[in-house]
Amino acid sequence: MKRHAMGNCFAAKLATPSLNLQHPIASWSKQYAGLPLEFSSAHTEALAILMPLLLCGEQSAQLVFQQQALQFSQQQCADSVLALNEVEADEAWHDEALQMVFSQLPELAEQHKVRRTAQRFYAGLGRSLSLQQQFVRIASLDACVTQLMQLIERGSIGSRHPFSLLCGLIKKDEAKHVYVSKHFAQHLGASVSDMAEERLRVLGALMQLLKQQADQFEIIGVDLDKLEKRLELKWQ
């Protein structure tokens, strides 16, 4: 598949998991592969700038779940490895489908800065004190992404547009990932207060990243202040 020049976020080589052809995004990909995805000129430019943010998030998640699965495999925890591999496979489909969309969007000078900023954010997020803290952070981040995808799905691009449908599918996967990561965090000893503190910390950092592109999100119908307040209320 042709990839956009800005489509790869990290130098680390992503091991490509076997893509499950029964995955809902496999059906989406089969339906829209090779077809031009039509956006308005405003939506085209906004998405071209925002896509590096989305892709860096998906690729960062893939790397983290690969690393975590490796750690658990060394401890011979077969059930844990299977659960993590399933999440990693979901993230691989997200990346594959978003790459398909991104390949149809233009190259813009601003994309370099957006990608660099996202790289720094996710690299910093990965510097955790423990495996427990990593899972707490991932659960928190995936909860944010679930809500963000819902807002894009219901935004100004149109609920029946292929990209909006894709965001709806990603949203469902990310909600599942929250549960998986939260389960691992609690299994490793994370307390309710640990989870609460880290959620707000991650939300603040993520909103700082996203709000640098608030104008672009507004064009696609996403109100970042609404997103932030929704999550704060959910987590109070």
C-alpha positions in Angstrom: 0.0 0.0 0.0 1.2 3.5 -0.9 2.1 5.5 2.2 2.2 9.2 2.8 5.6 10.7 3.3 4.6 11.7 6.9 3.0 8.3 7.7 5.8 6.8 9.8 6.3 8.4 13.2 9.0 6.3 14.9 12.4 5.0 13.9 11.8 1.7 15.8 10.7 -1.1 13.5 7.1 -2.1 14.0 6.8 -5.9 13.9 3.8 -6.5 11.6 1.3 -8.8 13.3 -0.9 -11.1 11.2 -3.9 -9.0 10.4 -7.2 -10.7 11.3 -9.3 -10.6 8.2 -12.4 -11.0 10.3 -11.8 -7.7 12.0 -14.5 -5.0 11.4 -11.8 -2.7 10.0 -10.8 -5.4 7.5 -14.4 -5.1 6.1 -14.1 -1.3 6.0 -10.7 -1.5 4.2 -12.0 -4.0 1.7 -15.0 -1.8 0.9 -13.0 1.4 0.4 -9.6 0.3 -0.8 -8.8 1.9 -4.1 -11.7 4.3 -3.9 -11.1 8.0 -3.7 -12.3 9.4 -0.3 -13.9 12.8 -1.0 -13.5 15.6 1.5 -14.2 19.3 1.2 -11.1 21.5 0.7 -11.3 22.7 4.3 -11.6 19.1 5.7 -8.8 17.9 3.4 -6.3 20.5 4.7 -7.4 20.0 8.4 -7.1 16.2 8.2 -3.8 16.4 6.4 -2.4 18.4 9.4 -4.1 16.3 12.1 -3.3 12.9 10.7 0.3 12.7 12.0 -1.2 13.2 15.5 -3.5 10.2 15.0 -0.9 8.0 13.4 1.8 8.7 16.0 -0.7 7.7 18.7 -1.6 4.4 17.0 2.1 3.5 16.2 3.1 4.4 19.8 0.5 2.1 21.1 1.6 -0.7 18.8 5.2 -0.4 20.1 4.2 -0.3 23.7 1.9 -3.4 23.4 4.7 -5.2 21.6 7.1 -4.5 24.3 4.7 -5.4 27.1 3.8 -8.7 25.3 7.5 -9.5 25.2 7.9 -8.9 28.9 5.0 -11.1 29.7 6.2 -13.9 27.3 9.5 -14.0 29.2 7.4 -14.6 32.4 5.5 -17.4 30.5 2.1 -15.7 31.0 0.3 -17.1 27.9 -3.1 -15.5 28.6 -1.6 -12.1 29.2 0.5 -12.3 26.0 -2.7 -13.3 24.0 -4.6 -10.3 25.3 -1.8 -7.9 24.5 -1.3 -9.4 21.1 -5.0 -8.9 20.3 -4.8 -5.2 21.3 -1.6 -4.8 19.2 -3.4 -6.4 16.2 -6.3 -3.9 16.6 -3.8 -1.0 16.6 -2.2 -2.5 13.5 -5.5 -2.3 11.7 -6.0 1.3 12.9 -2.7 2.2 11.5 -3.3 0.4 8.2 -6.7 2.1 7.7 -5.5 5.6 8.7 -2.5 5.2 6.4 -5.0 4.4 3.6 -6.8 7.7 4.3 -3.6 9.7 4.7 -2.2 8.5 1.4 -5.0 10.4 -0.3 -4.2 13.7 1.5 -1.7 16.3 0.4 1.8 16.9 1.8 2.0 20.1 3.7 4.9 21.9 5.4 3.1 22.0 8.7 3.0 18.2 8.9 6.7 18.1 9.9 6.2 20.3 13.0 3.0 18.4 14.0 4.8 15.0 13.7 7.8 16.2 15.7 5.6 17.5 18.5 3.6 14.3 18.6 6.8 12.2 18.6 8.1 14.2 21.7 4.8 13.8 23.4 4.5 10.0 23.0 8.2 9.4 23.7 7.8 11.3 27.0 4.6 9.4 27.8 6.6 6.1 27.3 9.1 7.1 30.0 7.4 5.4 32.9 8.7 4.3 36.2 7.1 0.8 36.0 5.0 -1.5 33.9 2.1 -0.7 36.2 2.4 3.0 35.5 2.6 2.3 31.7 -0.7 0.4 31.9 -2.3 3.2 33.9 -1.1 5.8 31.3 -2.3 3.7 28.4 -5.8 3.2 29.9 -6.0 6.9 30.5 -4.8 7.8 27.0 -7.1 5.3 25.3 -10.1 6.7 27.3 -9.3 10.1 25.8 -8.9 8.7 22.3 -12.2 6.9 22.6 -14.0 10.2 23.3 -12.0 12.0 20.6 -13.0 9.4 18.0 -16.6 9.7 18.9 -16.5 13.5 18.4 -14.8 13.1 15.0 -17.4 10.4 14.1 -20.2 12.8 14.9 -18.4 15.9 13.5 -18.8 18.1 10.4 -17.4 15.5 7.9 -20.7 13.6 8.1 -21.7 10.5 10.0 -21.9 8.4 6.9 -18.6 9.4 5.4 -16.1 6.5 5.2 -13.6 8.3 7.5 -16.3 8.9 10.1 -17.3 5.3 9.9 -13.6 4.3 10.5 -13.4 6.6 13.5 -16.5 4.8 14.9 -14.8 1.5 14.5 -11.6 2.7 16.1 -13.6 4.2 19.0 -15.1 0.7 19.8 -11.6 -0.9 19.8 -10.1 1.8 22.0 -13.0 1.4 24.6 -12.0 -2.3 24.8 -8.3 -1.4 25.2 -9.2 0.8 28.2 -10.6 -2.2 29.9 -7.6 -4.4 29.1 -5.0 -1.9 30.2 -7.0 -1.1 33.4 -7.2 -4.8 34.2 -3.4 -5.2 33.8 -2.7 -2.0 35.9 -4.9 -3.2 38.7 -3.4 -6.7 38.5 0.0 -5.1 38.9 -1.1 -3.2 42.0 -2.5 0.1 40.8 -4.9 1.7 43.3 -8.0 3.7 42.5 -6.1 6.9 43.6 -3.2 6.0 41.3 -5.6 5.7 38.4 -7.4 9.0 39.2 -4.2 11.0 39.5 -2.6 9.6 36.3 -5.8 10.1 34.3 -5.9 13.8 35.0 -2.1 14.1 34.3 -2.5 12.4 31.0 -5.6 14.4 30.1 -3.7 17.6 30.8 -0.7 16.7 28.7 -2.8 15.4 25.8 -5.0 18.5 25.7 -1.9 20.6 25.6 -0.8 18.7 22.5 -4.2 18.7 20.8 -5.0 22.4 21.5 -2.0 23.4 19.4 -4.2 22.3 16.5 -7.5 23.6 17.9 -8.4 25.4 14.7 -8.0 22.3 12.6 -10.1 20.2 15.0 -12.8 23.0 14.9 -12.9 22.6 11.1 -13.8 18.9 11.4 -16.4 19.7 14.1 -14.4 18.8 17.3 -14.7 21.1 20.3 -11.6 20.3 22.4 -12.9 22.2 25.4 -16.0 20.0 25.3 -13.8 16.9 25.1 -11.8 18.0 28.1 -14.9 18.9 30.2 -16.5 15.6 29.3 -13.5 13.6 30.5 -13.1 15.7 33.6 -16.7 15.0 34.6 -16.4 11.4 33.7 -13.4 11.0 36.0 -14.5 13.1 39.0 
